[in-house]
Amino acid sequence: MSEENVEVVRAQIDAYNRGDYDAALALLDEEVEWHVPEVAALDAPASGIVQGRARVAEQFARWLEAWETHAFQVTDALSQGDDVFIAGLQVGRGRHSGLDIRVPTFHVFTVRDQKIVAMRAFPERAEA
C-alpha cells in the first residue's frame, strides 16, 4: 500500500505542475487538512490549517496569483504506512517582482483510500 500512496502523491504534484488543478484537487479528500507554514498561510486561520477541498482550492488560487510560474520538483519520496514524505524544491518566478526562487520544501502527506487526507509542510527536512 505504501508505494500506491507515493503514486497518489506524485500524481497530485504532477497535476499541479502541469496546471491541471481540477485533477490535483480531485486527489484530495473532501475533508482534507492542509497544514501550511504561518509565513505561507496567506488567508489561513492562525493555526495555519486549511480545512476541506474547497478551501484548499481557494488557497491554491490565491497562491498562484503571486506567481508567473511555479512548480514543485520532487527530489525524494519515502513512505511508511499511510504517510508519504516528499522532499523537493519550489521553483518559480514572482509575477510582480520577476524574481526567481528555488526553495527547499518538505512535506508529509497522509493518504487513505487513494485520497490525500492531510498534508503538512515543513521548512526543514529534520522536522518532517
PyMOL commands that set and color helices and strands:
alter all, ss='L'
color gray80, all
select helices_A, chain A and resi 2-17+21-26+38-40+53-65
alter helices_A, ss='H'
color red, helices_A
select strands_A, chain A and resi 28-35+49-51+67-80+83-94+100-112+115-122
alter strands_A, ss='S'
color yellow, strands_A
deselect
rebuild
show_as cartoon
